[in-house]
Amino acid sequence: MKHTFVFHSISLAKKIQKSVGFKSLPLDLSYSEACALLVIASSQEINQKEIASKLHLEPASIVSLIDELGKNGLVSRESPNGDRRKYRIVLTKLGKIKVKHIKNKTYKLDNLLRKQLTPKEEASFESILKKLNAYLAEWKGGENEIPGTKRYLAS
């Protein structure tokens, strides 16, 4: 049986995740945790709802993710003006170190993969990825569940 785009894409994604080494030291993170740290690092002030939106997750799903990052000393919740009803999520010193490791590893792998393609192949591949990502972002099919996790995509 001929493999589909979906299975080739999943296989490539798994190989990329393994190559980056999210699960091994010094990162020791899930893919969701690594993505959340990058989202938090990209904003001066961000709350859980905004993180959920950027990760395309339901706000309720993000609570356990932020709790886990907090338990591991990577983020903290800060209340502006002492208002306990509102708070923002900020990286700790250790969280900032993890973000540097994530960026370093992903940039190195990105450069290595780009060297395997001609400039024309690289441009074409990037264009195709953007097109498929945009389509899936708008698509309403499927289960709205991220396979292998307890997190749910925002509808």
N, C-alpha and C positions, 0 to 999 in steps of 0.2 A: 504494500500500500504506500502510495506517495504521501510524504508528510505535508501538512498544511502550513501556511504562514504562521498560524497560531502556535503550532508545536515547535516550529523552527524559532519563533520569537521567544517562547518560553524557555527553550533550551539555551538560546543565546543569553537571555536574562540571567538564568541560573549560573551559567559559566562566568558571566561578568561579576555577579555577586560573589561567587567563590573566589575569583581573581582579586577582587578588592579586599576580601577578607573581613567583612563586617563581623563575622562570628568569632574571629580569632583575635588574640591580643596584638596590638595595643587597643583595638577598637572594642571587641566583645559586645557588639550591639546587634539588634535585629535591624532589618532594612527599614522598618517603620520608625524605629528610634533614631537611626542615622538621618533619615529624611526630616524628622521633626527637629533635630538639632540644627540642621542646615536652614530650615525655615525660621527658627528662632534667631539664629545668628544673622539672618538677612534683614531683621527688623530691629529698630531701636526700642519700640514698645509694641508688644503683641500679647494678646490674650488667647485663652484656649479656643474660643469660638473662631478667631481669625486663623489659628493654626489648623483647626479642623477644616476650614474652608480651603486653605492653600493645599492641604493634603487630600482634599476631596473625601473627607470622612465625616460621619455624623458627629456632632459635638459630644454626645454621650460616649462615643467610642474613644475620644481623645483623653478623657479623664484618666483612665487606667494607664494610658501611655505616658502622660505627664507625671502621674504618681510614680511609675517605674523609674522614669528619668530622675525624679526628685530623690527617690530612695537610693539611687546609685550616685547621688551627689553631683549630677550633671546640670540640673536646673533648680531654680527656686521660684517661689511665688512671692511677689512683692505687691503690697497694697499702696497705691498712690494716695497721699493725703490721709492715710490711716483708715480709709474706707474699706472695711472687710468684705463688703459685697462685691467689690471690683478689685481685680488684681491683674498684674501682668506676669508673664513668664520670662525669666531672664536666665542666661547661662551663668553657671558658676565658673571659677577658674579652671576646674577639671573639665567642665563642658566645653570651654573655649579650646582647651588642648585637644579634646576629642575632635572638634570641628576641624582643627588644623590637620590632624591625622587623616580624617575623611577626605578633605580637599586634596591633600598631598597624594594619597593613594589613587583617588579617582582621576586627578589630572595626569598622573604618570600612566595609568592604564589608557586613558583617552588618547594621549599622545602616541602610545604604542599601537593602538588599534588604527588610528588615523594613518600611521606610516604603512599599514598593510594595504591601503587603498590609494588609487590614483586620485588626483584632485577632482577629476570628473566623477569618479565613483563616490568619493566623499560627499560632494555636493548633491549628487543624486540620492544617496542614502539618507542624508540629513533632510532633504526635501520630502522623501517618502515617510520618514519617521514623523515629521511634523504633520503631514497630511493625515496619517493614520491616527496619531494622537488626537488631533482636532476632531476627527470623525468620532472616535470612541468617547471623547469628552461630551459630545452632544447626543450620543446614542442612548436610547432608553431601554435597550434589551438587557437580558441577563438577570442575574440574581441580586445585583447590588451588594454582593458580598465579596470580600477579598479572599480568594482561596488560601487556606492554610492559616488563617488568623481569626481572631475573634472580633475584628474590626469591620465595620460596615461602611460602605460608600454612601456618601450623601446622595439623595435622589434628586 
